[in-house]
Amino acid sequence: MLIQTVLAAARDVFSPALRRILWKSIGLTVALLALVWLGLTHLLDIFLTGHHLSEAYPFLDTLAVFLAGFGLFVALAYLLPAVSALVAGYFLDDVAEVVERGSYPADPPGQPLPFGKALLYGLRFAALSLAVNLVALLLLFVPGINIGVFFAANAYLLSREYFELAAGRFWGPEDAKRLRAEHRGTVLGAGVVLACLVLVPVLNLITPIFGVAMMVHLHKALMARRLADGRAGGPLRVEVGRRAS
């Protein structure tokens, strides 16, 4: 199931139907990361100037330039999960509608989340992700532990956020959480895929669109399996009712 959803999402991300949204998503992601980078370098410059460190130690100017450039790549890795949550919340319904219409035309469409609610979900997750990744960043110089914390934390956080965003178009928050908990292994596996994607430079810029598309497919596959198995309980009762209507 997981392999099929990954392949389906990969096809969708680069399809003509999603191409415009993909470029907008990449543009917004890069813009947000650039703003953070500029802010951090400006704060570094203020710190050096305010303490007259540049005058006393001229080499610090060169070091600051190096850190500013290197910091862009570090920020991309550690800030992208948080930034991607904001971008995913912003483009959630646009991406989900294209995927649902193209791959599941016979199914009832999901209900768009109110923009404020989707953005709130994104902000909530971004704050949590930022806190977790700051901890991972503090462990940057501890070999092994750093990458392990970063990978494990983001696999869990990304799986939870993206799946509940996609499922939230069909169920209330508690139903979406319960569905994720019932299929935690499969959903976490999807999160591992996203955590791997975040680690790939440049390609990680497609994380928001790819993540939403993959979780839409995964949600549909899980519901189809539940219906085939005849399991009733939780969100399945609502799904059966919707299909019957």
Phi and psi in degrees as a GROMACS rama.xvg file:
@    title "Ramachandran Plot"
@    xaxis  label "Phi"
@    yaxis  label "Psi"
@TYPE xy
-64.389  -41.9956  LEU-2
-61.8999  -42.334  ILE-3
-63.1632  -40.2116  GLN-4
-69.1054  -35.5826  THR-5
-64.7743  -45.9359  VAL-6
-65.0087  -40.0342  LEU-7
-64.2107  -41.8438  ALA-8
-65.5084  -39.1013  ALA-9
-62.3537  -39.6821  ALA-10
-65.9749  -41.1906  ARG-11
-66.3271  -42.4963  ASP-12
-57.3741  -39.459  VAL-13
-100.853  12.7008  PHE-14
-78.1086  155.486  SER-15
-56.9855  -33.5085  PRO-16
-64.8565  -30.6235  ALA-17
-106.304  -1.28996  LEU-18
-60.309  -43.5196  ARG-19
-65.5471  -42.244  ARG-20
-64.0509  -38.7202  ILE-21
-60.5497  -46.3522  LEU-22
-65.3761  -37.525  TRP-23
-64.4993  -41.6121  LYS-24
-63.3549  -45.5849  SER-25
-62.3722  -42.4381  ILE-26
-61.5494  -43.669  GLY-27
-67.6251  -41.1295  LEU-28
-61.472  -47.0596  THR-29
-62.8927  -41.0762  VAL-30
-62.778  -43.7206  ALA-31
-65.0137  -42.9892  LEU-32
-64.3769  -39.1448  LEU-33
-64.8787  -39.3248  ALA-34
-63.0778  -42.5174  LEU-35
-63.9701  -44.103  VAL-36
-61.2248  -45.5722  TRP-37
-62.5741  -39.2503  LEU-38
-64.1197  -42.983  GLY-39
-67.0849  -41.8718  LEU-40
-67.4965  -34.088  THR-41
-66.6698  -40.9571  HIS-42
-63.9615  -38.2805  LEU-43
-63.8027  -41.5939  LEU-44
-64.699  -41.2332  ASP-45
-63.0945  -40.7211  ILE-46
-63.0609  -46.2558  PHE-47
-65.3939  -42.2192  LEU-48
-69.7578  -43.5365  THR-49
-63.4196  -31.1955  GLY-50
-98.8826  8.02556  HIS-51
54.6519  30.1487  HIS-52
-73.3382  -31.6232  LEU-53
-66.1096  -35.4222  SER-54
-71.8041  -40.6583  GLU-55
-76.195  -33.876  ALA-56
-132.84  85.3713  TYR-57
-55.6973  -29.9039  PRO-58
-63.2496  -18.2775  PHE-59
-66.8489  -27.66  LEU-60
-62.5617  -44.4414  ASP-61
-64.3974  -41.0931  THR-62
-63.8047  -38.8724  LEU-63
-64.5429  -39.5447  ALA-64
-63.9157  -41.9474  VAL-65
-63.4178  -45.2636  PHE-66
-65.1361  -35.9225  LEU-67
-63.5382  -42.8979  ALA-68
-69.5305  -47.2385  GLY-69
-65.7925  -33.609  PHE-70
-62.6828  -26.7612  GLY-71
-61.0575  -42.964  LEU-72
-72.7639  -37.255  PHE-73
-64.4237  -44.2771  VAL-74
-62.8853  -37.5069  ALA-75
-59.1846  -40.9027  LEU-76
-74.2229  -44.0984  ALA-77
-88.8121  -21.5216  TYR-78
-100.947  -16.6919  LEU-79
-60.3347  -41.3273  LEU-80
-57.1665  -41.2191  PRO-81
-70.1299  -44.0128  ALA-82
-64.8403  -39.6599  VAL-83
-63.1111  -31.2185  SER-84
-64.7409  -42.2415  ALA-85
-63.6574  -44.6202  LEU-86
-66.9093  -40.9797  VAL-87
-62.4605  -42.0365  ALA-88
-62.1377  -35.3404  GLY-89
-70.9135  -40.4758  TYR-90
-101.945  6.65602  PHE-91
-49.6045  -58.3573  LEU-92
-68.5088  -35.7138  ASP-93
-61.1231  -46.1188  ASP-94
-69.0036  -47.3065  VAL-95
-60.2286  -40.3888  ALA-96
-63.9401  -41.0171  GLU-97
-64.6477  -44.992  VAL-98
-66.1017  -45.4976  VAL-99
-64.6195  -42.4042  GLU-100
-68.3103  -36.1934  ARG-101
-80.3069  -37.3257  GLY-102
-104.576  -22.0847  SER-103
-134.78  57.3716  TYR-104
-64.4525  -24.8219  PRO-105
-84.3919  -13.1427  ALA-106
-85.015  151.122  ASP-107
-60.7407  134.272  PRO-108
-71.1614  153.248  PRO-109
-72.0715  160.771  GLY-110
-93.4836  124.595  GLN-111
-56.9377  136.053  PRO-112
-73.3135  140.964  LEU-113
-53.3808  139.634  PRO-114
-55.105  -42.5685  PHE-115
-63.4556  -38.307  GLY-116
-68.5767  -44.0371  LYS-117
-62.8661  -40.7964  ALA-118
-67.8236  -36.6591  LEU-119
-64.3388  -42.0543  LEU-120
-58.0022  -45.5999  TYR-121
-62.9259  -42.4668  GLY-122
-66.153  -40.0842  LEU-123
-61.5615  -47.5506  ARG-124
-68.1758  -39.207  PHE-125
-59.9211  -41.2564  ALA-126
-64.5955  -43.7474  ALA-127
-65.5198  -45.3111  LEU-128
-62.8179  -40.0289  SER-129
-63.0557  -42.5024  LEU-130
-62.9751  -45.0152  ALA-131
-64.8124  -42.9192  VAL-132
-73.9053  -23.7594  ASN-133
-67.4936  -37.5154  LEU-134
-62.9083  -43.9577  VAL-135
-62.8747  -36.6354  ALA-136
-65.7284  -36.8358  LEU-137
-64.9538  -23.3686  LEU-138
-94.136  16.2815  LEU-139
-53.9584  -37.967  LEU-140
-96.6484  15.4734  PHE-141
-104.693  100.284  VAL-142
-55.5044  138.757  PRO-143
84.2199  -53.0829  GLY-144
-65.7479  -42.4818  ILE-145
-58.1565  -55.5755  ASN-146
-66.8136  -31.6098  ILE-147
-66.2147  -45.5723  GLY-148
-63.4549  -45.7889  VAL-149
-59.0864  -47.345  PHE-150
-68.8062  -48.7101  PHE-151
-64.663  -44.3404  ALA-152
-63.7726  -43.6406  ALA-153
-74.4791  -30.4251  ASN-154
-60.4909  -44.7424  ALA-155
-68.9787  -49.7447  TYR-156
-64.3034  -44.443  LEU-157
-66.4883  -39.2466  LEU-158
-63.606  -43.6543  SER-159
-65.3768  -49.3048  ARG-160
-67.6963  -48.7738  GLU-161
-68.1843  -38.3974  TYR-162
-67.3457  -43.3799  PHE-163
-69.0905  -29.0576  GLU-164
-65.1473  -46.6386  LEU-165
-67.8302  -45.3754  ALA-166
-68.8467  -25.762  ALA-167
-65.4251  -14.2241  GLY-168
-74.5689  -13.0763  ARG-169
-119.212  -30.6503  PHE-170
-126.665  163.426  TRP-171
-72.0365  168.266  GLY-172
-55.236  -42.2516  PRO-173
-69.551  -38.5881  GLU-174
-65.0008  -41.1685  ASP-175
-63.0442  -41.8574  ALA-176
-64.7786  -41.4353  LYS-177
-66.2384  -40.3464  ARG-178
-63.168  -41.2873  LEU-179
-63.1065  -42.0493  ARG-180
-64.9043  -37.6589  ALA-181
-67.4957  -26.188  GLU-182
-122.438  38.7728  HIS-183
-59.4047  -35.8495  ARG-184
-64.779  -46.4032  GLY-185
-67.0539  -43.8071  THR-186
-64.8292  -41.089  VAL-187
-64.5805  -35.6073  LEU-188
-59.1955  -39.8981  GLY-189
-64.9094  -35.6908  ALA-190
-65.2926  -35.004  GLY-191
-62.5384  -39.8792  VAL-192
-60.8828  -44.546  VAL-193
-66.5856  -38.8654  LEU-194
-64.5811  -36.4088  ALA-195
-65.8646  -42.033  CYS-196
-62.2038  -38.7142  LEU-197
-60.7772  -27.9585  VAL-198
-81.3935  -9.31347  LEU-199
-94.7564  111.849  VAL-200
-55.9271  143.774  PRO-201
72.766  -55.8804  VAL-202
-62.6935  -25.726  LEU-203
-67.4504  -10.8288  ASN-204
-69.8106  -17.432  LEU-205
-89.0684  2.27972  ILE-206
-51.1922  -47.9108  THR-207
-58.8439  -47.0221  PRO-208
-71.9876  -43.7854  ILE-209
-62.1746  -42.5935  PHE-210
-62.3495  -44.8373  GLY-211
-64.8747  -47.0225  VAL-212
-60.536  -44.0092  ALA-213
-63.2384  -42.8464  MET-214
-71.9101  -29.1616  MET-215
-63.2015  -46.5936  VAL-216
-63.7214  -41.1421  HIS-217
-65.3402  -43.0955  LEU-218
-59.9839  -44.3431  HIS-219
-63.1448  -41.145  LYS-220
-66.1457  -40.3061  ALA-221
-65.249  -41.1187  LEU-222
-68.6822  -37.435  MET-223
-64.2268  -39.632  ALA-224
-65.3866  -42.1959  ARG-225
-63.6965  -41.3724  ARG-226
-65.7185  -39.922  LEU-227
-65.7178  -35.5769  ALA-228
-78.7646  -11.7481  ASP-229
72.159  23.3157  GLY-230
-83.683  127.199  ARG-231
-111.975  139.603  ALA-232
148.481  141.003  GLY-233
65.7782  -137.194  GLY-234
-64.8414  -21.099  PRO-235
-59.4313  -35.6514  LEU-236
-61.9845  -37.9345  ARG-237
-70.0895  -41.4605  VAL-238
-61.7717  -43.7802  GLU-239
-60.7663  -43.3019  VAL-240
-62.848  -39.6012  GLY-241
-68.3788  -41.4939  ARG-242
-65.8873  -36.4481  ARG-243
-67.021  -30.9934  ALA-244
